[in-house]
């Protein structure tokens, strides 16, 4: 019998998102008689699954991280198969031991050939048969008896928790999950129903529960509905979700996975609290909020709360013609120490639109003293700083910042479009930017460039800084072309999503003219290489080079194939042919350094890369980092330190590189410099043991044993699962 793959349930999320992914997986398994596994990541405070589900269910279906990673390598994302036109087409994705990964955050998934009523019957049966932990199941049965007593139940869900306190969550804006208190107050006051209705407030923030029940004594909290003293925290969260699902009406933020999953499980009515408020009441509430942010910052619980509220203040004040007022409020918070990634980006954006170019440059060092703990926000900070520098006539500095923005987020709409425009007018060229095949890029025009120019870049066009007189390509082709020099190697991601397979199918259906065919043969070969089909890659690339041997990019792609095949001398010869045909293309020389390093010629790689970077044109962080690796491997630590420092000035949010820089400085005798690097990095990366261990070593070496112990004690309390911290503390206790 042919080996058949499995459904994989996994979502890196909290309770609501994980549960809906699991329920969808169980529904597909039931409807189509498919085997399934579950990867329940032991993080986010959700344990290993045994608190929620029966021991037998966990034993039979849960898999560990190594097993999940092996299976993911042979998996297709559900988004790539969800439009399967027939059951047979859907099941084809499981042939040959291939798997399908399900990670939806919302709703019940359905394929086109499935009957909607049948899907919902199967989903309902899955919910009813969910193999819960017996203790949790007993509490849920008791709760059903309480809430299904004939009375109408209305549930309000106010989401706070990790959105304002967890570092990763609070550094992103969540306007569809975080709704201002003022909106809920307005809604509850207008809609609190009479004695025949049971109204329950659900929140993950105790202070919210206290404040609202003080204002509205008739409000119930979940603690008054159910006795959960015998449950763990994870079980209480799950029981709250199931309790909410038993409500007739849920009033909540529009995109909370917790309340959305409750609605999906229960099938009751759902209302978005924000859409239920009159425009006049909304305007008044937001005016009050803006004044509080300006004059009474002590009213807010923490930085995370201020950050989320500033999103609403920005939208309101800009739409009502008060952009400068928002900038004054937000910049004041930043200067006072507010360190929220999206607030930095949002503020610089509005300053740019307000023409405050020098003020952006003045605020950037204040931002950099803290950190921007989210890559997309960092890219936007670099973007708007770069635009301001261009408007001030400081072109070299401005282009460097825009390269940094592009490297961090190369396919982000406005950043991608700007890079294309700067390439078109010659500011970015083969000396300082990635290169590609213009014949191929014509197939991938940037269809949104007009919108991006209108929305973001009109001031630059009006000032003559930016030309826009023709269409430009999307730079997505360059991301496929240069995966070794992007911030994140997206090859496995695109392969997993079926992206390269889709491109290959499109290319195989096309017929090209004699002149263009070699270009598309070479490009097809490169995409086949990304997909892992080395035979097709070799065949297509050879045809292209035979037809047009004088195209440099063809030889670069061939060098990549030879590198993949570990044919190092031939790979070097191929990249040398590319360099001979395009001697000004700095990125080809960077590729040569990469091949030399992987071939074991560290000294040669260091010579190649240091010569390239010392010319000063190429400013991509990844090339600085590659040069540092080569220099260190070649026994040139001073050059390695210099390259790391230059790269990290443009891309500081790389904790491994920061750790390497600190280690290099310590090894070179600059212990104070090493400590400065670690002090800054540990603000946002103290969950990474190599940084903590190095910092501990430096503290002990400086005779600060008590300081080292106390820091470890704080980290042990914060990260109880980090056994390295406990072991090091135990070792220090013996000193």
URMOGI-V503879 format. One record per backbone hydrogen bond with DSSP energy under -1.0 kcal/mol. CO is the residue of the C=O (numbers start at 1). NH is the residue of the N-H. If there is no record, write none. Layout:
# URMOGI-V503879
co | nh
CO | NH
CO | NH
This chain:
# URMOGI-V503879
co | nh
3 | 97
6 | 100
7 | 37
8 | 102
9 | 39
11 | 13
14 | 18
15 | 19
16 | 20
17 | 21
18 | 22
19 | 23
20 | 24
21 | 25
22 | 26
23 | 27
24 | 28
25 | 29
26 | 30
27 | 31
28 | 32
29 | 34
35 | 7
37 | 9
38 | 63
41 | 43
43 | 46
49 | 53
52 | 133
54 | 58
55 | 59
56 | 60
57 | 61
58 | 62
61 | 38
64 | 68
65 | 69
66 | 70
67 | 71
68 | 72
69 | 73
71 | 74
72 | 75
74 | 99
76 | 101
77 | 80
78 | 81
78 | 82
81 | 84
86 | 90
87 | 91
88 | 92
90 | 93
91 | 94
92 | 95
94 | 5
95 | 98
99 | 76
100 | 8
101 | 78
102 | 10
111 | 114
115 | 119
116 | 120
117 | 121
118 | 122
119 | 123
120 | 124
121 | 125
122 | 126
123 | 127
124 | 128
125 | 129
127 | 130
130 | 132
131 | 54
133 | 137
134 | 138
135 | 139
136 | 140
137 | 141
138 | 142
139 | 143
140 | 144
141 | 145
142 | 146
143 | 147
144 | 148
152 | 198
153 | 248
153 | 249
154 | 200
155 | 251
156 | 202
160 | 163
161 | 164
162 | 166
166 | 170
169 | 172
174 | 177
174 | 178
176 | 255
180 | 183
180 | 184
181 | 185
182 | 186
183 | 187
184 | 188
185 | 189
186 | 190
187 | 191
188 | 192
194 | 197
198 | 154
199 | 220
200 | 156
202 | 158
205 | 209
206 | 210
207 | 211
208 | 212
209 | 213
210 | 214
211 | 215
212 | 216
216 | 219
220 | 201
221 | 224
222 | 225
222 | 226
228 | 231
232 | 236
233 | 237
234 | 238
235 | 239
236 | 240
237 | 241
238 | 242
239 | 243
240 | 244
241 | 245
244 | 247
248 | 269
249 | 155
250 | 271
251 | 157
252 | 273
256 | 260
257 | 261
258 | 262
259 | 263
260 | 264
261 | 265
262 | 266
263 | 267
269 | 250
271 | 252
274 | 277
278 | 282
279 | 283
280 | 284
281 | 285
282 | 286
283 | 287
284 | 288
285 | 289
286 | 290
287 | 291
288 | 292
289 | 293
290 | 294
291 | 295
292 | 296
296 | 299
297 | 300
302 | 306
303 | 307
304 | 308
305 | 309
306 | 310
309 | 313
310 | 314
311 | 315
312 | 316
313 | 317
314 | 318
315 | 319
316 | 320
317 | 322
318 | 321
322 | 326
323 | 327
324 | 328
325 | 329
326 | 330
327 | 331
328 | 332
329 | 333
330 | 334
331 | 335
332 | 336
333 | 338
334 | 337
340 | 344
341 | 345
342 | 346
343 | 347
344 | 348
345 | 349
346 | 350
347 | 351
348 | 352
349 | 353
350 | 354
351 | 356
352 | 355
355 | 357
356 | 360
357 | 361
358 | 362
359 | 363
360 | 364
363 | 367
364 | 368
365 | 369
367 | 370
374 | 378
375 | 379
376 | 380
377 | 381
378 | 382
379 | 383
380 | 384
381 | 385
382 | 386
383 | 387
384 | 388
385 | 389
386 | 390
387 | 391
388 | 392
389 | 394
390 | 393
393 | 395
394 | 398
395 | 399
396 | 400
397 | 401
398 | 402
399 | 403
400 | 404
401 | 405
402 | 406
403 | 407
404 | 408
405 | 409
409 | 412
412 | 416
413 | 417
414 | 418
415 | 419
416 | 420
417 | 421
418 | 422
419 | 423
420 | 424
421 | 425
422 | 427
422 | 428
423 | 426
429 | 432
429 | 433
430 | 586
437 | 441
438 | 442
440 | 443
441 | 444
444 | 474
445 | 447
446 | 449
448 | 452
449 | 453
450 | 454
451 | 455
452 | 456
457 | 461
458 | 462
459 | 463
460 | 465
460 | 466
461 | 464
472 | 446
475 | 479
476 | 480
477 | 481
478 | 482
482 | 485
490 | 494
491 | 495
492 | 496
493 | 497
494 | 499
495 | 498
496 | 77
498 | 502
499 | 503
500 | 504
501 | 505
502 | 506
503 | 507
504 | 508
507 | 510
513 | 517
516 | 520
517 | 521
518 | 522
519 | 523
520 | 524
521 | 525
522 | 526
523 | 527
524 | 528
525 | 529
526 | 530
527 | 531
528 | 532
528 | 533
532 | 534
533 | 537
534 | 538
535 | 539
536 | 540
537 | 541
538 | 542
539 | 543
540 | 544
541 | 545
542 | 546
543 | 547
544 | 548
548 | 551
552 | 556
553 | 557
554 | 558
555 | 559
556 | 560
557 | 561
558 | 562
559 | 563
560 | 564
561 | 565
562 | 567
563 | 566
566 | 568
567 | 571
568 | 572
569 | 573
570 | 574
571 | 575
572 | 576
573 | 577
574 | 578
575 | 579
576 | 580
577 | 581
578 | 582
582 | 585
584 | 586
585 | 589
586 | 590
587 | 591
588 | 592
589 | 593
590 | 594
591 | 595
592 | 596
593 | 597
594 | 598
595 | 599
596 | 601
597 | 600
600 | 602
601 | 605
602 | 606
603 | 607
604 | 608
605 | 609
606 | 610
607 | 611
608 | 612
609 | 613
610 | 614
613 | 616
620 | 624
621 | 625
622 | 626
623 | 627
624 | 628
625 | 629
626 | 630
627 | 631
628 | 632
629 | 633
630 | 634
631 | 636
632 | 635
636 | 640
637 | 641
638 | 642
639 | 643
640 | 644
641 | 645
642 | 646
643 | 647
644 | 648
645 | 649
647 | 651
652 | 654
654 | 658
655 | 659
656 | 660
657 | 661
658 | 662
659 | 663
660 | 664
661 | 665
662 | 666
663 | 667
664 | 668
665 | 670
666 | 669
669 | 671
670 | 674
671 | 675
672 | 676
673 | 677
674 | 678
675 | 679
676 | 680
677 | 681
678 | 682
681 | 684
681 | 685
685 | 688
688 | 692
689 | 693
690 | 694
691 | 695
692 | 696
693 | 697
694 | 698
695 | 699
696 | 700
697 | 701
698 | 702
699 | 704
700 | 703
704 | 708
705 | 709
706 | 710
707 | 711
708 | 712
709 | 713
710 | 714
711 | 715
712 | 716
713 | 717
714 | 718
715 | 719
719 | 722
721 | 723
722 | 726
723 | 727
724 | 728
725 | 729
726 | 730
727 | 731
728 | 732
729 | 733
732 | 735
